[in-house]
């Protein structure tokens, strides 16, 4: 089996590292303590690592040596630090290249981390639906107002000219790309409050995160991600133009037709 090769729709895309837990469960590995520390833990509790730094570095090194793409589950900024350091060491050893290493979830990325990721060619994949499903919890109990407002820092990413993707992490939340568009553009919580207005992005920018940039992240932009001659005809037809309607209506967009490799597989 060849890594990255398409076997009639099945592909082994790379390797994934698990470097921490989740912020909503307060197991994500942070550099600063949780806003409200869980009962029974020390006041400076900030989550925990899953592997030691040396192990993370060796795993990334092994992947780079084989030419494999690397993804890492990093919800907390301490976990992201560990991954970025491992990438930096491997890049110094093997040289720069088009590897498209990816920080998955990337909930609490800091500005300085985005700077290093841009320099190293590392992409973030944001679990932006968190702003709705757990936004109030993040603000009030997990991260506090300041850090909570920065979860999924999409505007900071775009301002640096970086490419990014959006995902739902199904079955953690329903697999509905319309919610990705809605949460990325509105950043509203369950209570209706806006979480980090300055990190909102446009509908066009959000669409990139689930189409062409998503294909790019997986080295599939030559065949997917946009409607062009020679590419696979994989797309949906929507009842309305998502860039022309108000952002509040994005999660209710009606899908009229789904086309897979040129064949209609769904029609309303």
Beta strands, then each sheet from edge to edge (+ up, - down):
strand 1: 6-7
strand 2: 10-11
strand 3: 15-18
strand 4: 70-74
strand 5: 102-105
strand 6: 123-126
strand 7: 164-166
strand 8: 235-238
strand 9: 255-260
strand 10: 263-267
sheet 1: 1+ 2-
sheet 2: 3+ 4+ 5+ 6+ 7+
sheet 3: 8+ 9- 10+
end
